[in-house]
Amino acid sequence: MSRRIRRRFTEEFKARAVAMVLEQGQSVARVCTDLDLVDSALRRWIGEAKGVAKADRRPVAGGASVTPEQAELLQLRRENQVLRMEREILKKATAFFAKEST
């Protein structure tokens, strides 16, 4: 399998390709086939057109990206897990010291 040569596209070309998907209702696969594009490039252009800039997304394990809201949710879930573990440790410590004092 040969590697595809990296090509550069004008902003006008990108805008027309995005318009074919968003305004004309054509599928991403169809536009990619018609314009000889890779799926990931067109999807990135569509995301940028919708206002989801790459800078607004953070990479996570597995190569996926998340929005700032999703990143905050992940961080809060991790923090919640740590707090639950700390609470369990404190319960055990309280039971230990209560038993010792009697």
Secondary structure, DSSP 8 states (H G I E B T S, - for coil): ----------HHHHHHHHHHHHTT---HHHHHHHHT--HHHHHHHHHHHTT--GGG-EE-TTS-EE-HHHHHHHHHHHHHHHHHHHHHHHHHHHHHHHHHH-
